[in-house]
């Protein structure tokens, strides 16, 4: 499977029309059609559902689209790193960011000072939970990531960041519980809840709630808090969250209330262990250490 063929495939997927895709690629429609049929033959499964006016992807086609985007992104990143100026850091640094204070407060400070020194470096920021960030680090699509503990760090080098996130709930200001300074497990037994999907974090919550965990009325689960805050604002549910995620999506209709007793999580900056890193990544990590020691 050639990279060029993957580029053709992505153009067809985006345009949803062979003729339009061929025009964008500056090639003839029959040539592009043959290339797509050869790709299906090579894979052994149909990639397209061909309608009269529109082409849509099969399940296999949608999987290939995701993989092709990742592959071409990785190729572009590698080419950029290999072309870098030996005397000046040039290239794109890809960073995975959890929704937390370290991403909102520490990372901008590091990038701001690093950019003063290395003016030709650009940044590609991805928001995700620890599982997604680790998966993309493994695939070589993210260089480094800020993740929330608990997290399995066996395969990673890391540095702990000076931020601890209190856990609690995000709830509508119209709800009676919004007047409390802290929330106990018993307070949450009678209200609809949104909760995190990550297993390690769920296990930690189960330990905090103890026997009450199975009594919770969980109506929604999420990886990121972005889509859940509107539900909280409407009074549909309260959402279990860390404090830093709330301040990244503050809303005048909701409030964050911490758990009592306190449940908090650390944050760490991680990168793949035993992997040859580019000069750019190495220099950025050193700059992180320097910033922490200031």
C-alpha positions in Angstrom: 0.0 0.0 0.0 1.6 3.3 -1.1 1.4 6.6 0.7 0.2 8.2 -2.5 -2.8 5.8 -2.7 -3.7 6.6 0.9 -3.7 10.3 0.0 -6.0 9.5 -3.0 -8.3 7.5 -0.7 -8.5 10.4 1.9 -9.4 12.8 -0.9 -12.3 10.6 -2.1 -13.5 10.1 1.5 -13.5 13.9 2.0 -15.1 14.8 -1.3 -17.6 11.9 -1.3 -17.4 11.9 -5.1 -14.8 10.4 -7.4 -15.1 13.1 -10.1 -14.6 15.9 -7.6 -11.8 14.1 -5.9 -10.0 13.6 -9.2 -10.3 17.3 -10.0 -8.8 18.2 -6.6 -5.9 15.7 -7.3 -5.4 16.9 -10.9 -5.9 13.4 -12.4 -8.5 11.8 -14.5 -11.6 10.1 -13.0 -10.9 6.7 -14.6 -7.4 6.7 -13.2 -8.6 7.5 -9.7 -11.4 4.9 -9.9 -8.9 2.2 -10.9 -6.6 3.2 -8.0 -9.5 2.8 -5.5 -10.6 -0.5 -6.9 -7.0 -1.8 -6.7 -6.9 -0.6 -3.1 -10.0 -2.5 -2.3 -8.6 -5.6 -4.0 -5.4 -5.3 -2.0 -7.2 -5.0 1.3 -9.7 -7.7 0.4 -12.8 -5.8 1.6 -15.0 -3.1 0.1 -14.2 0.4 1.3 -17.0 2.4 -0.4 -20.8 2.3 -0.8 -21.2 3.8 -4.3 -24.4 5.7 -4.7 -25.6 7.6 -7.8 -24.5 11.0 -6.5 -22.5 10.3 -3.3 -19.9 7.8 -2.1 -19.9 6.8 1.6 -17.5 4.7 3.5 -18.1 1.2 4.8 -17.1 0.3 8.3 -13.8 -0.9 6.9 -13.4 2.4 5.0 -14.0 4.4 8.1 -11.3 2.4 9.9 -8.9 2.9 7.0 -9.6 6.6 7.0 -8.6 7.0 10.7 -5.5 4.9 10.2 -4.5 6.7 6.9 -4.8 10.1 8.6 -2.6 8.9 11.4 0.0 7.4 9.0 0.2 10.5 6.8 0.5 12.7 9.9 3.3 10.6 11.2 5.1 10.7 7.9 4.8 14.4 7.7 6.1 14.8 11.2 9.1 12.5 10.5 10.0 14.4 7.3 9.9 17.7 9.2 12.2 16.4 11.9 14.7 15.0 9.3 14.8 18.4 7.5 15.5 20.4 10.6 18.3 22.9 10.6 21.3 21.5 12.5 22.0 24.9 14.2 18.4 25.9 15.1 15.5 23.9 16.4 12.8 23.7 13.7 9.7 21.6 13.6 6.4 20.8 15.2 6.0 19.6 18.8 2.9 17.6 19.4 1.6 17.7 22.9 -1.3 15.8 24.5 -3.2 17.7 27.2 -5.5 16.5 29.9 -8.2 19.0 31.0 -6.4 20.1 34.2 -4.6 23.0 35.8 -1.2 21.9 34.5 -2.5 22.2 30.9 -4.1 25.6 31.6 -1.4 27.2 33.7 1.9 25.4 33.5 2.0 24.5 29.8 1.4 28.0 28.5 4.2 29.3 30.7 6.6 26.7 29.3 5.6 27.2 25.7 5.9 31.0 26.1 9.5 30.9 27.4 10.5 28.1 25.0 9.2 30.1 22.0 11.3 33.1 22.9 14.4 31.0 22.5 13.2 28.8 19.6 11.2 31.0 17.4 10.7 28.5 14.5 9.1 25.8 16.6 5.3 25.3 16.2 2.9 23.4 18.5 0.1 20.9 17.8 -2.1 20.5 20.9 -4.4 17.5 21.4 -6.9 17.3 24.3 -7.7 13.8 25.6 -7.8 11.6 28.7 -4.7 9.6 29.9 -5.7 6.5 27.9 -6.0 8.4 24.6 -2.9 10.4 25.1 -0.9 7.3 26.0 -2.3 5.4 22.9 -1.2 8.3 20.6 2.3 8.4 22.3 2.6 4.7 21.6 1.7 5.3 17.9 4.3 8.1 17.6 1.6 10.7 17.0 2.2 12.6 20.2 5.6 13.5 21.5 4.8 14.2 25.1 1.6 14.4 27.2 0.2 15.9 30.4 -1.9 13.2 32.1 -3.9 12.9 35.3 -3.1 10.2 37.8 -3.8 7.4 38.5 -2.0 6.2 35.4 0.2 3.2 34.5 3.7 4.7 33.9 5.7 1.5 33.4 6.4 2.3 29.7 7.1 6.0 30.2 9.6 8.4 31.4 8.0 11.2 33.3 8.3 14.2 35.5 5.7 15.0 38.2 4.2 18.5 37.9 3.4 20.7 41.0 -0.3 20.5 40.6 -2.8 18.4 42.5 -6.4 18.3 41.3 -9.2 18.1 43.8 -12.1 15.9 42.7 -15.7 16.9 43.3 -18.9 17.7 41.3 -19.9 20.3 38.8 -23.5 21.2 39.5 -26.1 23.8 38.6 -26.2 26.9 40.8 -29.9 26.4 41.0 -29.5 23.1 42.8 -29.7 23.1 46.6 -26.4 21.3 46.9 -24.7 24.2 45.2 -24.8 26.1 48.5 -22.5 23.6 50.2 -18.8 24.1 50.6 -18.0 20.4 50.2 -19.9 17.3 49.1 -20.0 13.9 50.8 -20.8 10.5 49.3 -24.3 10.5 51.0 -25.1 13.9 49.3 -24.9 12.2 45.9 -27.1 9.1 46.4 -30.3 10.8 45.3 -29.3 12.8 42.3 -28.5 11.9 38.6 -24.8 11.9 38.0 -22.3 12.1 35.1 -19.1 10.1 35.8 -15.7 9.4 34.2 -15.2 6.5 31.9 -11.5 5.7 32.6 -11.3 2.5 34.6 -8.4 3.5 36.8 -10.2 6.7 37.9 -13.4 4.8 38.3 -11.7 2.4 40.7 -10.4 5.3 42.7 -13.9 6.8 42.9 -15.3 3.4 44.0 -12.7 3.3 46.9 -13.7 6.8 47.9 -17.5 6.1 47.8 -17.0 2.7 49.5 -20.4 0.8 49.8 -22.3 3.8 48.4 -20.7 3.5 44.9 -23.2 0.8 43.7 -26.0 3.0 44.9 -25.1 6.0 42.6 -27.6 7.0 39.9 -25.2 7.4 37.0 -27.0 8.5 33.8 -24.0 9.6 31.7 -20.3 8.8 31.3 -17.6 10.9 29.7 -13.9 11.0 28.8 -13.8 14.8 28.7 -16.1 17.2 30.6 -16.8 19.5 27.6 -20.1 17.9 26.6 -21.3 17.3 30.1 -21.2 20.8 31.5 -24.3 21.9 29.4 -26.2 19.0 31.0 -25.1 20.3 34.5 -26.2 23.8 33.6 -29.6 22.6 32.6 -29.9 20.7 35.9 -30.1 17.3 34.1 -27.2 15.9 36.2 -24.2 16.8 38.4 -20.9 15.7 36.9 -18.0 14.1 38.8 -14.9 16.0 37.7 -11.5 17.5 38.7 -11.4 21.1 39.6 -8.9 22.0 36.8 -11.3 20.7 34.1 -14.1 22.9 35.5 -11.9 26.1 35.3 -11.1 25.2 31.7 -14.8 25.3 30.9 -16.2 27.8 33.4 -19.9 28.6 33.1 -21.8 31.2 35.1 -24.7 28.7 35.6 -22.6 26.0 37.3 -20.2 25.7 40.2 -17.5 23.2 41.4 -17.8 21.7 44.9 -14.9 19.5 46.2 -15.4 16.1 47.9 -15.1 15.7 51.6 -13.0 13.9 52.7 -10.6 15.3 50.0 -9.8 13.2 47.0 -7.0 14.5 44.8 -4.9 13.4 41.9 -1.4 14.4 40.7 -0.4 15.3 37.2 2.6 14.1 35.3 4.3 15.0 32.0 5.1 11.7 30.2 7.0 10.6 27.1 7.8 7.1 25.7 10.6 5.3 27.5 13.5 3.8 25.5 12.6 5.6 22.3 15.0 7.8 20.4 13.6 11.4 20.7 14.2 14.2 18.3 16.4 17.1 19.4 13.3 19.3 19.6 11.6 16.9 22.1 14.8 16.5 24.2 15.3 20.3 24.4 11.7 20.9 25.3 11.8 18.3 28.1 15.0 19.9 29.4 13.2 23.3 29.4 10.4 21.8 31.4 12.9 20.7 34.1 14.5 24.2 34.0 11.0 25.8 34.5 10.2 23.5 37.4 13.5 24.4 39.1 13.1 28.1 38.7 
